[in-house]
Amino acid sequence: MPAKPLLKWAGGKRQLLPQLRPFYPADFGRYIEPFVGSGAVFFDLHNSGRLRGKEAVLIDSNADLIGCYQAVRDTPDEVGRALDELAAGHARDPRGHYYEVRDRQFNPRRARIRESGGTGAYSADLAAMFIYLNRTGFNGLFRVNAKGQFNVPAGRYEKPRIADRERLLNAAAALRESGVRLVTGSFERALDFAAPGDFLYLDPPYAPLSATARFTSYTRESFGTHDQQRLQRVVVDLVHRGCRVVLSNSTAKEIERLYDANDEARAAGLRAHRASARRSVNSNARRRGPVPEYLITNIHT
């Protein structure tokens, strides 16, 4: 059965897959995804058989996300049973149960992991809480405050799909493939693995199209202009190494200057293509809908 993303994620790429697939190279070495998020492209490549016999390196700076994936990979049955219990509690008292789990269970247990020096050593119960809060919180966001506490409010869903055992087991099976590695770290960790012929898909927090559109705080650290510049240097380095690269981002002027109007990026063979994707994370429902995005790549279809 096909594996699908377990999580809602700001900027998730399920809607963009038809426009990304033409840029999947016919042959490549390992697959590296430095901003794995919901893993939509990883699961799509897995379902198509393109990762069979290959190494895949899935990287994210969000230690909670990687910790959750590790627990799903290693203990899917235990995660599934915990999700069943959470779903039952939610059915009895949706709003009260959400805040009970968020404030009295999830955040204190996360704090203990951080205090002990851990970097995402999630138990099955904690992974189930992460999935539950993701499926029932506002817009599926993962956001933390200055103290590092998860602070997303409850969403307004009639019948959220909390316990989906088939989806859970299929995702776990994909993550258990012998060549899959889960790595906590910044996008620059990709340079530790990338070699000629490798394929990388990079999906960073998008540059805002306006001053009021900024949403970059998936973790306590934001992703600003300096980070977009660092990322551009990494992308150009990867291309010079002989890697095949696809980067998605907004059509903000700063991204245009870094890639489409940048002599170094163009000399490396990078080209910016426009695509249209539906954006669902916006406080104003009327502003959710198709928006133009860049697909920046050295792969020519």
BELRA-V58963 format. One line per field, one symbol per residue. ss: DSSP state (a for helix, b for strand, c for the rest). psi: psi as a letter, one per 20 degrees, with the letter a starting at -180 (. if undefined). burial: I if it has 24 or more other C-alpha atoms within 12 Angstrom, else O. Layout:
ss = ???
psi = ???
burial = ???
//
This chain:
ss = ccccccccccccccccaaaaaaacccccccbbbccccccaaaaaaaaccccccccbbbbbccaaaaaaaaaaaacaaaaaaaaaaaaaaaaacaaaaaaaaaaaaaaaaaaaaaaccccccccaaaaaaaaaaaaabaaacccbcccccbcccbccccccccccaaaaaaaaaaaccccbbbbbccaaaaaaccccccbbbbbcccccccccccccccccccccaaaaaaaaaaaaaaaaaccbbbbbbbccaaaaaaaaccaaaaacccbbbbbbbbbcccccaaacbbbbbbbbbcccc
psi = qqpqphqqppjqjhhighihhiipqhqrdrppoimhcikghghghghijijpjqppooqqiohgghgghghgghlhgggghhhgghhghhhhnggghghggghifgghhghhgghjjqlkmprgghgggggghghirojkqoqqahjjppkprqrnpgmqngnnhggghggghghiqhjppppprrhihhhihprpiqppppmrpqpqirhjjpnimhahprnaghhhggghhgggggghijqppppqrrkqhhhghhfhkpggghhijpqoqprpqppinphohijpapqqrpopqjpo.
burial = OOIIIIIIIIIIIIOIIOIIIOIIIOOIIIIIIIIIIIIIIIIIIIOOOIIOOOIIIIIIIIIIIIIIIIIIIIIIIIIIIIIIOIIOOIOOOIOOIIIOIIOOIIIOIIIOOOOOOOIIIIIIIIIIIIIIIIIIIIIIIIIIOOOIIIIIIIOOOOOIIIIIIOIIIIIIIIIIIOOIIIIIIIIIIIIOIIIOIIIIIIIIIIIIOOOOOOIIIIIOOIIOOOIIOOIIOIIIIIIIOOIIIIIIIIIIOIIIOIIIOOOOIIOIIIIIIIIIIOIIIOOOOOOOOOOOIIIIIIIOO
//
